[in-house]
Amino acid sequence: ETGVTQTPRHLVMGMTNKKSLKCEQHLGHNAMYWYKQSAKKPLELMFVYNFKEQTENNSVPSRFSPECPNSSHLFLHLHTLQPEDSALYLCASSRGGGLGEQFFGPGTRLTVL
Amino acid sequence: KNEVEQSPQNLTAQEGEFITINCSYSVGISALHWLQQHPGGGIVSLFMLSSGKKKHGRLIATINIQEKHSSLHITASHPRDSAVYICAVRDTGNQFYFGTGTSLTVIP
């Protein structure tokens, strides 16, 4: 148990659906991250929020829309996804900005049909 | 070509064996990390290195900055070590690059 929770753990959606992934951290951290992990590919950092402000958006398609209402919660809103978006989506949080200081959630396994 | 390359991609070992996982990178780095990902997805940070060697229990991580290479060693491997081990680097511009991971299975 890392103090970072993600819901749902599994999600199957059609290409026309709209869904949201939720991440919550109970560690008092001020930075939160979304990562994408596809089979046989390296982890990809998608978004970074620091004190609720988005500080990084690594060329992510607009069909992924993040929201950070406060330092403890992070959402990833999904709409009109493609089958190639099927992946494990990991949330992480940290007090500082270093990778080694990040605590990861268990991930949401997303399948787009 | 990925900035971080790991080998092997898959590794099966008998319990008790000494295991080595290798990581090579092509960028100038400020730090290198070894991460462990168990089935189910969650990731745990094992080591952060910028030089030399670190040891934690049965795990040892080394880095050679000149050769741009790092190794993760597991001594007296155990089935609970079965996981994916990911090498990641932070470059001097604060960008993170990740390897594709090494999937380790330790058989009792």
Backbone of each chain as ProteinMPNN parsed JSONL, in Angstrom:
{"seq_chain_A": "ETGVTQTPRHLVMGMTNKKSLKCEQHLGHNAMYWYKQSAKKPLELMFVYNFKEQTENNSVPSRFSPECPNSSHLFLHLHTLQPEDSALYLCASSRGGGLGEQFFGPGTRLTVL", "coords_chain_A": {"N_chain_A": [[0.85, -1.192, 0.0], [0.819, 2.0, -1.083], [-0.157, 4.486, -0.496], [-1.294, 5.785, -2.546], [-4.141, 5.702, -4.403], [-6.111, 4.249, -7.011], [-8.931, 4.395, -9.126], [-11.248, 3.264, -11.618], [-9.937, -0.111, -11.165], [-9.939, -1.699, -13.365], [-11.091, -1.142, -16.672], [-13.314, -1.224, -19.319], [-14.101, 0.104, -22.372], [-16.031, 1.529, -25.052], [-15.279, 3.082, -28.234], [-16.777, 5.364, -28.476], [-17.497, 6.107, -25.975], [-17.481, 8.071, -22.893], [-15.379, 8.353, -20.201], [-13.898, 8.446, -16.875], [-10.814, 8.384, -15.158], [-9.701, 8.013, -11.834], [-7.536, 9.319, -9.346], [-6.134, 9.289, -6.141], [-4.264, 10.648, -3.514], [-2.867, 10.118, -0.306], [-0.805, 11.277, 1.032], [0.047, 13.789, 1.47], [1.412, 15.027, -0.564], [2.574, 17.337, -3.132], [2.792, 17.183, -5.853], [1.538, 15.551, -8.756], [1.136, 12.867, -11.091], [0.419, 11.522, -14.34], [0.93, 8.484, -15.997], [1.419, 6.444, -18.901], [1.399, 3.038, -19.728], [2.144, 0.916, -22.138], [1.965, -2.337, -23.656], [5.082, -3.882, -24.104], [6.353, -1.461, -24.468], [8.158, 1.482, -23.354], [7.496, 3.144, -20.204], [5.434, 6.028, -20.368], [5.466, 9.372, -19.645], [2.7, 11.361, -19.121], [1.241, 13.635, -18.079], [1.973, 16.289, -15.773], [1.307, 17.649, -12.639], [1.768, 20.329, -10.475], [1.265, 21.614, -7.38], [-1.471, 21.862, -8.097], [-1.288, 23.026, -10.592], [-0.844, 22.552, -14.046], [2.162, 21.44, -15.221], [3.454, 20.067, -17.144], [2.922, 18.63, -20.295], [3.116, 16.125, -22.235], [2.883, 16.109, -25.245], [0.362, 14.885, -25.544], [-2.554, 13.411, -26.922], [-5.627, 15.25, -27.458], [-7.854, 13.836, -26.716], [-7.401, 12.84, -24.274], [-7.886, 14.228, -21.194], [-6.732, 15.963, -18.525], [-7.47, 16.633, -15.04], [-7.072, 18.49, -12.126], [-8.304, 19.055, -9.261], [-7.524, 19.571, -6.653], [-4.638, 19.229, -4.485], [-4.688, 16.585, -3.722], [-6.161, 15.033, -5.416], [-6.525, 13.651, -8.657], [-7.628, 13.538, -11.957], [-8.288, 11.724, -14.983], [-9.79, 12.387, -17.832], [-11.53, 10.715, -20.348], [-12.271, 10.478, -23.777], [-13.746, 9.496, -26.851], [-11.763, 7.499, -27.467], [-9.141, 5.463, -28.946], [-8.49, 2.085, -30.075], [-5.727, 1.657, -29.775], [-5.138, 3.063, -27.539], [-5.469, 1.467, -25.438], [-4.139, 0.346, -22.451], [-2.068, 0.3, -19.481], [-2.742, 2.641, -17.078], [-1.031, 4.686, -15.027], [-0.901, 6.383, -11.956], [0.957, 8.737, -10.061], [2.504, 10.25, -7.183], [4.352, 12.9, -5.587], [6.496, 14.564, -3.223], [8.662, 16.1, -3.839], [10.327, 16.686, -7.017], [11.678, 14.539, -8.105], [12.136, 11.34, -9.709], [12.648, 9.124, -8.102], [11.391, 9.793, -5.797], [8.784, 9.467, -6.189], [5.617, 8.034, -5.575], [3.794, 5.33, -6.6], [0.525, 4.531, -7.815], [-1.666, 1.616, -8.093], [-2.546, 1.407, -10.675], [-4.75, 1.626, -13.569], [-6.207, -0.664, -15.616], [-6.904, -0.282, -18.855], [-9.08, -1.027, -21.478], [-9.871, -0.504, -24.761], [-12.463, -0.901, -26.929]], "CA_chain_A": [[0.0, 0.0, 0.0], [1.739, 3.134, -1.233], [-0.808, 5.74, -0.159], [-1.878, 6.313, -3.772], [-5.189, 4.79, -4.859], [-6.656, 4.541, -8.327], [-10.177, 3.717, -9.473], [-11.364, 1.842, -11.32], [-8.719, -0.877, -11.444], [-10.097, -2.196, -14.733], [-12.123, -0.423, -17.398], [-13.489, -1.555, -20.722], [-14.973, 1.121, -22.949], [-16.102, 1.645, -26.493], [-14.606, 4.268, -28.756], [-17.635, 6.547, -28.365], [-17.79, 6.365, -24.562], [-16.716, 9.015, -22.085], [-15.134, 7.82, -18.862], [-12.845, 9.141, -16.152], [-9.982, 7.672, -14.198], [-9.49, 8.816, -10.633], [-6.365, 9.029, -8.518], [-6.148, 10.01, -4.874], [-3.092, 10.366, -2.678], [-3.075, 10.431, 1.112], [0.564, 11.427, 1.522], [0.374, 15.2, 1.625], [2.299, 15.453, -1.647], [2.069, 18.476, -3.905], [2.899, 16.91, -7.284], [0.883, 14.323, -9.191], [1.561, 12.504, -12.441], [-0.203, 10.426, -15.093], [1.789, 7.736, -16.898], [0.803, 5.399, -19.725], [2.293, 1.908, -19.946], [1.643, -0.012, -23.152], [2.718, -3.588, -23.736], [6.362, -3.876, -24.835], [6.852, -0.088, -24.657], [8.549, 2.13, -22.097], [6.572, 4.05, -19.539], [5.364, 7.361, -20.958], [4.916, 10.397, -18.774], [1.686, 12.091, -19.877], [0.95, 14.945, -17.483], [2.496, 16.577, -14.444], [0.685, 18.763, -11.93], [2.5, 20.776, -9.298], [0.374, 22.549, -6.692], [-2.69, 21.946, -8.907], [-1.036, 23.648, -11.892], [-0.216, 21.624, -14.988], [3.489, 21.919, -15.58], [3.989, 19.296, -18.249], [1.97, 17.915, -21.132], [4.06, 15.568, -23.202], [2.292, 15.85, -26.567], [-0.707, 13.898, -25.378], [-3.735, 13.794, -27.72], [-6.662, 15.969, -26.694], [-8.875, 12.911, -26.222], [-7.069, 12.665, -22.857], [-8.014, 15.538, -20.579], [-6.522, 15.838, -17.088], [-8.059, 17.622, -14.145], [-6.497, 18.393, -10.787], [-9.067, 20.018, -8.475], [-6.74, 19.9, -5.459], [-3.359, 18.501, -4.475], [-4.865, 15.177, -3.367], [-6.952, 14.322, -6.417], [-6.167, 13.83, -10.063], [-8.511, 12.798, -12.845], [-7.974, 11.68, -16.407], [-11.044, 12.236, -18.556], [-11.285, 10.008, -21.601], [-13.394, 10.513, -24.717], [-13.439, 9.058, -28.224], [-10.458, 6.853, -27.498], [-8.845, 4.507, -29.991], [-8.004, 0.817, -29.508], [-4.307, 1.729, -29.401], [-5.027, 3.701, -26.225], [-5.54, 0.406, -24.424], [-2.861, 0.335, -21.733], [-2.15, 0.498, -18.034], [-2.553, 4.05, -16.752], [-0.507, 4.766, -13.674], [-0.835, 7.683, -11.298], [1.993, 8.813, -9.042], [2.591, 11.539, -6.501], [5.632, 13.122, -4.925], [6.66, 15.848, -2.538], [9.596, 16.801, -4.719], [10.137, 16.403, -8.439], [12.503, 13.445, -8.575], [11.454, 10.069, -9.967], [12.81, 8.252, -6.949], [10.533, 10.236, -4.701], [7.401, 9.262, -6.598], [4.89, 6.866, -5.096], [2.873, 4.97, -7.67], [-0.694, 3.777, -7.565], [-1.687, 0.288, -8.696], [-2.866, 1.496, -12.098], [-6.038, 1.244, -14.16], [-6.031, -1.398, -16.877], [-7.927, 0.207, -19.779], [-9.241, -1.691, -22.767], [-10.774, 0.232, -25.66], [-12.947, -1.837, -27.959]], "C_chain_A": [[0.881, 1.236, 0.0], [1.136, 4.455, -0.801], [-1.396, 6.429, -1.376], [-2.899, 5.284, -4.278], [-5.713, 5.231, -6.213], [-7.953, 3.744, -8.521], [-10.625, 4.165, -10.853], [-10.038, 1.125, -11.562], [-8.743, -1.436, -12.863], [-11.245, -1.44, -15.384], [-12.123, -0.877, -18.845], [-14.469, -0.527, -21.295], [-14.939, 1.075, -24.472], [-15.51, 2.962, -26.944], [-15.462, 5.526, -28.628], [-17.953, 6.906, -26.917], [-16.978, 7.523, -24.007], [-16.583, 8.413, -20.69], [-14.049, 8.653, -18.191], [-12.11, 8.192, -15.232], [-9.72, 8.61, -13.022], [-8.261, 8.349, -9.88], [-6.456, 9.874, -7.268], [-4.898, 9.642, -4.077], [-3.319, 10.911, -1.268], [-1.739, 10.721, 1.788], [0.949, 12.881, 1.749], [1.327, 15.725, 0.568], [1.694, 16.61, -2.433], [2.176, 18.276, -5.414], [2.226, 15.581, -7.616], [1.125, 14.13, -10.682], [0.617, 11.452, -13.042], [0.832, 9.823, -16.025], [0.941, 6.76, -17.703], [1.84, 4.287, -19.911], [1.63, 0.936, -20.91], [2.537, -1.237, -23.183], [3.97, -3.387, -24.601], [6.906, -2.471, -25.1], [7.277, 0.5, -23.328], [7.392, 2.915, -21.493], [6.603, 5.413, -20.223], [4.75, 8.307, -19.951], [3.953, 11.242, -19.596], [1.524, 13.518, -19.358], [1.604, 15.045, -16.111], [1.743, 17.764, -13.879], [1.502, 19.056, -10.684], [1.651, 21.86, -8.633], [-0.836, 22.887, -7.568], [-2.483, 22.581, -10.275], [-0.344, 22.637, -12.815], [1.115, 22.2, -15.44], [4.072, 21.163, -16.757], [2.856, 18.589, -18.982], [2.778, 17.385, -22.309], [3.383, 15.142, -24.494], [1.225, 14.781, -26.513], [-1.92, 14.346, -26.197], [-4.839, 14.389, -26.854], [-7.796, 15.066, -26.236], [-8.591, 12.482, -24.773], [-7.069, 14.054, -22.226], [-7.822, 15.414, -19.073], [-7.232, 16.937, -16.313], [-7.484, 17.411, -12.758], [-7.185, 19.425, -9.898], [-8.372, 20.433, -7.179], [-5.515, 18.992, -5.431], [-3.508, 17.016, -4.194], [-5.557, 14.356, -4.447], [-6.518, 14.678, -7.824], [-7.085, 12.951, -10.891], [-7.917, 12.764, -14.247], [-9.274, 11.371, -17.125], [-10.745, 11.706, -19.956], [-12.485, 10.143, -22.517], [-12.904, 10.222, -26.125], [-12.05, 8.463, -28.338], [-10.364, 5.868, -28.653], [-8.363, 3.198, -29.364], [-6.542, 0.862, -29.084], [-4.075, 2.475, -28.09], [-5.156, 2.683, -25.092], [-4.17, 0.262, -23.778], [-3.138, 0.334, -20.238], [-1.853, 1.969, -17.765], [-2.212, 4.15, -15.275], [-0.501, 6.209, -13.195], [0.292, 7.628, -10.27], [1.927, 10.172, -8.367], [3.957, 11.662, -5.854], [5.599, 14.456, -4.196], [7.585, 16.729, -3.374], [9.373, 16.362, -6.154], [10.918, 15.219, -8.959], [11.732, 12.155, -8.745], [11.529, 9.16, -8.757], [11.936, 8.62, -5.78], [9.062, 9.999, -5.016], [6.853, 7.962, -6.037], [3.798, 6.573, -6.12], [1.625, 4.283, -7.138], [-0.657, 2.445, -8.284], [-2.031, 0.292, -10.178], [-4.304, 1.127, -12.426], [-5.752, 0.572, -15.489], [-7.189, -1.023, -17.797], [-7.905, -0.586, -21.071], [-10.268, -0.919, -23.574], [-11.171, -0.698, -26.799], [-13.324, -1.095, -29.231]], "O_chain_A": [[1.604, 1.493, 0.963], [1.846, 5.458, -0.742], [-1.939, 7.528, -1.267], [-2.551, 4.134, -4.545], [-5.755, 6.421, -6.525], [-8.051, 2.581, -8.131], [-10.411, 5.318, -11.23], [-9.112, 1.717, -12.116], [-7.697, -1.624, -13.484], [-12.246, -1.132, -14.736], [-11.087, -0.913, -19.508], [-15.551, -0.326, -20.743], [-13.961, 0.646, -25.085], [-15.268, 3.855, -26.132], [-14.934, 6.637, -28.666], [-18.615, 7.913, -26.664], [-15.946, 7.909, -24.555], [-17.576, 8.013, -20.081], [-13.371, 9.454, -18.834], [-12.706, 7.313, -14.61], [-9.544, 9.818, -13.186], [-7.979, 7.154, -9.787], [-6.816, 11.049, -7.331], [-4.529, 8.472, -3.982], [-3.873, 11.992, -1.07], [-1.564, 10.444, 2.975], [2.067, 13.166, 2.178], [1.98, 16.749, 0.77], [0.485, 16.838, -2.41], [1.699, 19.114, -6.179], [2.327, 14.614, -6.862], [1.294, 15.091, -11.433], [0.087, 10.601, -12.328], [1.524, 10.536, -16.75], [-0.112, 6.31, -17.251], [3.004, 4.553, -20.213], [0.687, 0.229, -20.557], [3.704, -1.188, -22.792], [3.911, -2.799, -25.681], [7.838, -2.317, -25.89], [6.805, 0.062, -22.279], [6.445, 3.295, -22.181], [7.667, 5.896, -20.61], [3.645, 8.075, -19.46], [4.327, 11.779, -20.639], [1.654, 14.483, -20.111], [1.767, 14.057, -15.396], [1.559, 18.772, -14.562], [1.878, 18.151, -9.939], [1.355, 22.89, -9.238], [-1.175, 24.056, -7.751], [-3.434, 22.664, -11.052], [0.607, 21.962, -12.421], [1.181, 23.307, -15.974], [5.087, 21.58, -17.315], [1.953, 18.025, -18.365], [3.079, 18.114, -23.255], [3.317, 13.953, -24.804], [1.196, 13.876, -27.347], [-2.28, 15.523, -26.174], [-4.963, 14.07, -25.671], [-8.628, 15.495, -25.437], [-9.427, 11.848, -24.13], [-6.344, 14.946, -22.668], [-8.662, 14.817, -18.4], [-7.548, 18.004, -16.839], [-7.418, 16.283, -12.271], [-6.709, 20.554, -9.787], [-8.609, 21.528, -6.669], [-5.38, 18.094, -6.261], [-2.564, 16.253, -4.401], [-5.543, 13.126, -4.4], [-6.193, 15.823, -8.137], [-7.297, 11.779, -10.58], [-7.154, 13.645, -14.643], [-9.798, 10.26, -17.048], [-9.842, 12.18, -20.646], [-13.617, 9.943, -22.075], [-11.819, 10.634, -26.534], [-11.257, 8.862, -29.19], [-11.37, 5.492, -29.256], [-7.877, 3.203, -28.234], [-6.153, 0.18, -28.136], [-2.953, 2.517, -27.586], [-4.968, 3.019, -23.922], [-3.164, 0.08, -24.464], [-4.287, 0.363, -19.797], [-0.815, 2.479, -18.186], [-2.987, 3.757, -14.403], [-0.144, 7.128, -13.931], [0.544, 6.579, -9.678], [1.367, 11.124, -8.911], [4.636, 10.666, -5.605], [4.801, 15.343, -4.5], [7.334, 17.915, -3.587], [8.359, 15.743, -6.473], [10.837, 14.911, -10.148], [10.778, 11.898, -8.011], [10.55, 8.49, -8.428], [11.763, 7.821, -4.859], [8.193, 10.3, -4.197], [7.528, 6.933, -6.025], [2.992, 7.438, -6.462], [1.667, 3.555, -6.146], [0.294, 2.168, -9.015], [-1.83, -0.71, -10.865], [-4.977, 0.421, -11.675], [-5.133, 1.16, -16.376], [-8.331, -1.406, -17.544], [-6.854, -0.79, -21.678], [-11.395, -0.707, -23.127], [-10.325, -1.21, -27.532], [-13.752, -1.716, -30.204]]}, "seq_chain_B": "KNEVEQSPQNLTAQEGEFITINCSYSVGISALHWLQQHPGGGIVSLFMLSSGKKKHGRLIATINIQEKHSSLHITASHPRDSAVYICAVRDTGNQFYFGTGTSLTVIP", "coords_chain_B": {"N_chain_B": [[15.116, 4.61, -31.869], [15.392, 3.746, -28.487], [16.193, 5.831, -25.709], [16.994, 4.557, -23.454], [18.127, 1.369, -22.868], [17.471, -1.947, -22.02], [18.684, -5.108, -20.839], [18.57, -8.601, -19.996], [15.456, -8.918, -21.904], [13.664, -10.736, -20.926], [13.891, -12.994, -18.212], [14.583, -16.003, -16.637], [15.083, -17.666, -13.637], [16.511, -19.989, -11.298], [15.565, -20.456, -7.909], [17.68, -18.924, -5.569], [19.755, -18.325, -7.279], [22.207, -15.994, -8.579], [21.479, -12.894, -9.93], [21.657, -10.708, -12.73], [20.769, -7.663, -14.146], [20.889, -5.516, -16.888], [21.465, -2.109, -17.91], [21.659, 0.332, -20.349], [22.326, 3.638, -21.457], [21.793, 6.623, -23.421], [21.899, 9.327, -23.053], [23.046, 12.344, -21.378], [23.04, 12.25, -17.905], [21.379, 13.147, -14.818], [20.535, 11.531, -12.837], [19.949, 8.041, -12.194], [17.48, 5.545, -12.088], [16.253, 2.568, -10.563], [13.413, 0.644, -10.862], [10.742, -1.345, -9.56], [8.205, -3.435, -10.657], [5.426, -5.087, -9.756], [3.272, -7.898, -10.646], [0.031, -6.811, -11.531], [0.528, -4.134, -11.421], [1.441, -1.875, -9.73], [4.2, 0.308, -8.973], [7.414, 0.388, -7.536], [10.027, 2.316, -6.225], [13.361, 1.352, -6.282], [16.135, 2.043, -6.248], [18.045, 5.078, -6.43], [20.55, 6.443, -8.313], [23.569, 8.266, -8.808], [26.192, 7.921, -8.994], [28.723, 5.363, -8.52], [27.835, 2.837, -6.257], [25.081, 1.136, -4.751], [23.516, -0.53, -2.009], [20.894, -2.595, -0.907], [19.635, -4.689, 1.248], [19.289, -7.722, -0.375], [19.701, -6.64, -2.81], [21.682, -4.977, -5.209], [22.912, -2.111, -6.75], [24.717, -0.719, -9.413], [26.603, 1.835, -11.082], [28.184, 3.109, -13.988], [29.335, 5.963, -14.993], [30.949, 6.932, -17.046], [30.823, 4.912, -18.97], [28.153, 4.877, -19.401], [26.324, 3.069, -18.223], [24.474, 0.791, -16.224], [23.95, -1.632, -13.661], [21.755, -3.973, -12.143], [21.806, -6.087, -9.463], [20.738, -9.128, -8.042], [21.081, -10.987, -5.241], [21.02, -14.384, -4.067], [18.406, -15.161, -5.121], [14.808, -15.097, -4.945], [11.502, -16.496, -5.201], [9.664, -14.39, -4.659], [10.926, -12.234, -5.725], [10.171, -12.109, -8.289], [9.181, -10.116, -10.879], [8.746, -7.132, -12.874], [11.525, -5.296, -13.796], [12.522, -2.024, -14.054], [14.524, 0.302, -15.682], [15.302, 3.699, -15.379], [16.087, 7.009, -16.455], [17.006, 10.331, -15.569], [17.488, 13.108, -17.423], [19.888, 15.783, -17.984], [18.313, 17.879, -18.548], [16.093, 17.512, -17.058], [14.257, 15.706, -18.117], [12.535, 12.602, -18.175], [13.41, 9.272, -19.034], [12.472, 6.009, -19.904], [13.289, 2.523, -19.664], [12.198, -0.49, -21.354], [11.842, -2.497, -19.603], [12.676, -5.434, -17.685], [11.562, -8.617, -17.47], [11.4, -10.678, -14.806], [11.414, -13.99, -13.678], [11.44, -16.068, -10.97], [12.014, -19.303, -10.177], [10.854, -21.721, -7.871]], "CA_chain_B": [[15.905, 3.937, -30.845], [15.08, 4.233, -27.162], [17.329, 6.401, -24.995], [17.37, 3.612, -22.393], [18.008, -0.008, -23.327], [17.697, -2.933, -20.954], [18.851, -6.508, -21.228], [17.708, -9.144, -21.048], [14.035, -8.543, -21.809], [13.039, -11.745, -20.072], [14.893, -13.763, -17.483], [14.064, -17.01, -15.718], [16.172, -18.146, -12.794], [16.185, -20.882, -10.187], [15.702, -19.839, -6.592], [19.038, -18.948, -5.041], [20.732, -17.858, -8.267], [22.612, -14.594, -8.639], [20.854, -12.339, -11.138], [22.116, -9.394, -13.178], [19.998, -6.989, -15.185], [21.724, -4.433, -17.389], [20.818, -0.918, -18.459], [22.538, 1.277, -21.035], [21.581, 4.841, -21.813], [22.541, 7.399, -24.414], [21.839, 10.758, -22.752], [23.706, 12.778, -20.159], [22.024, 12.086, -16.864], [21.599, 13.639, -13.46], [20.267, 10.398, -11.941], [19.396, 6.817, -12.779], [16.606, 4.872, -11.125], [15.756, 1.219, -10.785], [12.054, 0.502, -10.365], [10.216, -2.711, -9.551], [6.764, -3.456, -10.904], [4.869, -6.424, -9.535], [2.029, -8.171, -11.375], [-1.005, -5.958, -10.954], [0.83, -2.804, -11.923], [2.078, -0.862, -8.903], [5.642, 0.455, -9.149], [8.158, 0.792, -6.345], [11.37, 2.755, -6.524], [14.35, 0.58, -5.545], [17.371, 2.803, -6.076], [18.389, 6.228, -7.24], [22.012, 6.47, -8.366], [24.246, 9.186, -9.712], [27.567, 7.406, -9.117], [29.124, 4.307, -7.614], [27.141, 1.59, -5.945], [24.215, 1.162, -3.574], [23.072, -1.868, -1.612], [19.75, -2.63, -0.001], [19.307, -6.097, 1.413], [19.897, -8.592, -1.392], [19.783, -5.896, -4.067], [22.845, -4.096, -5.375], [22.881, -1.369, -8.011], [25.97, -0.039, -9.733], [26.544, 2.684, -12.266], [29.441, 3.593, -14.545], [28.913, 7.151, -15.722], [31.738, 7.051, -18.289], [30.335, 3.931, -19.943], [26.696, 5.048, -19.496], [25.818, 1.714, -17.992], [24.145, 0.443, -14.846], [23.512, -3.003, -13.448], [21.027, -4.322, -10.923], [22.101, -7.461, -9.081], [19.957, -9.729, -6.959], [21.765, -12.163, -4.695], [20.142, -15.383, -3.443], [17.073, -14.802, -5.618], [13.664, -15.755, -4.315], [10.3, -16.303, -6.04], [8.999, -13.095, -4.456], [11.62, -11.235, -6.536], [9.577, -12.131, -9.622], [8.592, -8.806, -11.16], [9.402, -6.424, -13.969], [12.485, -4.308, -13.291], [12.589, -0.947, -15.042], [15.585, 1.299, -15.541], [14.861, 5.015, -15.841], [17.081, 8.052, -16.242], [16.601, 11.73, -15.622], [18.61, 13.76, -18.085], [20.289, 17.064, -17.389], [17.22, 18.826, -18.778], [14.98, 17.063, -16.221], [13.36, 14.789, -18.812], [12.662, 11.202, -17.767], [13.343, 8.25, -20.072], [12.291, 4.706, -19.272], [13.499, 1.314, -20.419], [10.989, -1.297, -21.537], [11.709, -3.414, -18.479], [13.131, -6.824, -17.715], [10.615, -9.466, -16.738], [12.133, -11.72, -14.073], [10.664, -15.06, -13.023], [12.3, -16.933, -10.157], [11.303, -20.568, -9.969], [11.262, -22.36, -6.607]], "C_chain_B": [[15.611, 4.581, -29.501], [16.348, 4.761, -26.488], [17.84, 5.474, -23.897], [17.108, 2.198, -22.902], [18.321, -0.958, -22.181], [17.908, -4.319, -21.546], [19.058, -7.355, -19.977], [16.278, -8.622, -20.918], [13.297, -9.467, -20.875], [14.13, -12.602, -19.446], [14.195, -14.732, -16.544], [15.228, -17.586, -14.937], [15.642, -19.125, -11.757], [16.389, -20.126, -8.871], [17.132, -19.995, -6.09], [20.091, -18.429, -6.001], [21.022, -16.373, -8.11], [22.146, -14.033, -9.983], [21.445, -10.972, -11.445], [21.214, -8.893, -14.291], [20.789, -5.749, -15.584], [20.903, -3.306, -18.003], [21.875, -0.037, -19.101], [21.71, 2.465, -21.48], [22.448, 5.728, -22.695], [22.567, 8.899, -24.125], [22.686, 11.073, -21.529], [22.69, 12.805, -19.037], [22.399, 12.815, -15.58], [21.34, 12.522, -12.454], [19.719, 9.224, -12.728], [18.604, 6.103, -11.687], [16.362, 3.434, -11.539], [14.403, 1.109, -10.089], [11.648, -0.96, -10.434], [8.707, -2.64, -9.722], [6.268, -4.89, -10.771], [3.638, -6.63, -10.4], [0.881, -7.413, -10.719], [-0.709, -4.494, -11.175], [1.635, -1.871, -11.05], [3.587, -0.88, -9.014], [6.265, 0.961, -7.863], [9.554, 1.204, -6.774], [12.357, 1.975, -5.654], [15.597, 1.403, -5.221], [17.334, 4.059, -6.93], [19.896, 6.386, -7.154], [22.478, 7.624, -9.218], [25.716, 8.803, -9.864], [27.715, 6.196, -8.221], [28.15, 3.153, -7.481], [26.25, 1.808, -4.725], [23.729, -0.248, -3.299], [21.89, -1.732, -0.675], [19.3, -4.067, 0.107], [20.035, -6.946, 0.395], [20.068, -7.895, -2.742], [20.992, -4.976, -4.064], [22.7, -3.41, -6.722], [24.199, -0.649, -8.194], [25.767, 0.828, -10.965], [27.949, 3.091, -12.67], [29.09, 4.753, -15.47], [29.656, 7.269, -17.057], [31.2, 6.12, -19.372], [28.83, 4.03, -20.16], [26.005, 3.695, -19.334], [25.551, 1.508, -16.501], [23.721, -1.018, -14.791], [22.754, -3.105, -12.131], [21.304, -5.794, -10.65], [21.168, -7.891, -7.959], [20.704, -10.97, -6.494], [20.739, -13.076, -4.037], [18.685, -15.133, -3.822], [15.99, -15.695, -5.016], [12.45, -15.554, -5.217], [9.605, -14.961, -5.851], [9.723, -11.961, -5.181], [11.041, -11.162, -7.953], [8.796, -10.845, -9.853], [9.214, -8.29, -12.456], [10.287, -5.348, -13.363], [12.733, -3.283, -14.399], [13.725, -0.005, -14.684], [15.062, 2.62, -16.089], [15.958, 6.034, -15.568], [16.412, 9.415, -16.309], [17.76, 12.466, -16.277], [18.872, 15.131, -17.48], [19.272, 18.165, -17.652], [15.964, 18.452, -18.016], [13.92, 16.248, -16.952], [13.61, 13.37, -18.29], [12.573, 10.307, -18.994], [13.321, 6.888, -19.391], [12.703, 3.585, -20.215], [12.203, 0.526, -20.51], [10.825, -2.346, -20.446], [12.283, -4.786, -18.747], [12.182, -7.642, -16.859], [11.366, -10.636, -16.13], [11.16, -12.707, -13.451], [11.655, -15.926, -12.274], [11.498, -18.168, -9.776], [11.792, -21.232, -8.683], [12.067, -23.631, -6.859]], "O_chain_B": [[15.581, 5.806, -29.382], [17.434, 4.212, -26.67], [18.985, 5.592, -23.461], [15.994, 1.876, -23.316], [19.31, -0.789, -21.466], [17.38, -4.651, -22.607], [19.653, -6.89, -19.005], [15.937, -7.964, -19.935], [12.418, -9.045, -20.124], [15.151, -12.893, -20.069], [13.331, -14.343, -15.758], [16.249, -17.953, -15.519], [14.467, -19.087, -11.391], [17.27, -19.276, -8.751], [17.717, -21.074, -6.179], [21.208, -18.123, -5.584], [20.211, -15.606, -7.59], [22.39, -14.625, -11.034], [21.701, -10.176, -10.542], [20.932, -9.608, -15.253], [21.296, -5.022, -14.73], [19.812, -3.515, -18.534], [22.875, 0.302, -18.468], [20.541, 2.324, -21.836], [23.672, 5.603, -22.714], [23.187, 9.661, -24.867], [23.007, 10.185, -20.74], [21.591, 13.332, -19.207], [23.572, 13.062, -15.3], [21.864, 12.557, -11.341], [19.107, 9.389, -13.783], [19.008, 6.066, -10.525], [16.276, 3.125, -12.728], [14.258, 1.429, -8.909], [12.15, -1.718, -11.264], [8.021, -1.89, -9.028], [6.628, -5.775, -11.548], [3.021, -5.661, -10.842], [0.774, -7.378, -9.494], [-1.626, -3.675, -11.121], [2.457, -1.121, -11.577], [4.195, -1.944, -9.133], [5.725, 1.84, -7.19], [10.19, 0.53, -7.585], [12.212, 1.936, -4.432], [16.05, 1.451, -4.078], [16.7, 4.111, -7.984], [20.459, 6.455, -6.062], [21.862, 7.936, -10.238], [26.404, 9.302, -10.755], [26.944, 6.009, -7.28], [27.703, 2.574, -8.471], [26.595, 2.545, -3.801], [23.552, -1.055, -4.212], [21.87, -0.887, 0.22], [18.67, -4.608, -0.802], [21.262, -6.9, 0.307], [20.53, -8.508, -3.705], [21.29, -4.299, -3.08], [22.399, -4.059, -7.724], [24.733, -0.048, -7.261], [24.876, 0.584, -11.779], [28.796, 3.38, -11.825], [28.61, 4.551, -16.586], [29.072, 7.657, -18.069], [31.13, 6.49, -20.544], [28.286, 3.335, -21.018], [25.227, 3.254, -20.179], [26.295, 1.984, -15.644], [23.196, -1.563, -15.762], [23.064, -2.427, -11.152], [21.064, -6.647, -11.505], [20.856, -7.118, -7.054], [20.929, -11.895, -7.274], [19.723, -12.616, -3.517], [17.837, -14.919, -2.956], [16.215, -16.846, -4.642], [12.37, -14.551, -5.925], [9.012, -14.443, -6.797], [9.205, -10.847, -5.251], [11.38, -10.262, -8.721], [7.865, -10.529, -9.112], [10.085, -8.927, -13.048], [9.842, -4.577, -12.512], [13.1, -3.63, -15.522], [13.867, 0.424, -13.539], [14.446, 2.649, -17.154], [16.673, 5.936, -14.57], [15.411, 9.619, -16.995], [18.878, 12.458, -15.763], [18.162, 15.574, -16.577], [19.345, 19.245, -17.065], [14.89, 18.995, -18.277], [12.8, 16.112, -16.461], [14.745, 12.99, -18.004], [11.761, 10.547, -19.888], [14.053, 6.645, -18.432], [12.495, 3.678, -21.424], [11.227, 0.838, -19.827], [9.792, -3.011, -20.37], [12.363, -5.237, -19.89], [12.023, -7.384, -15.666], [11.904, -11.482, -16.845], [10.204, -12.317, -12.781], [12.596, -16.458, -12.862], [10.448, -18.082, -9.138], [12.995, -21.299, -8.431], [12.489, -24.293, -5.91]]}, "name": "protein", "num_of_chains": 2, "seq": "ETGVTQTPRHLVMGMTNKKSLKCEQHLGHNAMYWYKQSAKKPLELMFVYNFKEQTENNSVPSRFSPECPNSSHLFLHLHTLQPEDSALYLCASSRGGGLGEQFFGPGTRLTVLKNEVEQSPQNLTAQEGEFITINCSYSVGISALHWLQQHPGGGIVSLFMLSSGKKKHGRLIATINIQEKHSSLHITASHPRDSAVYICAVRDTGNQFYFGTGTSLTVIP"}
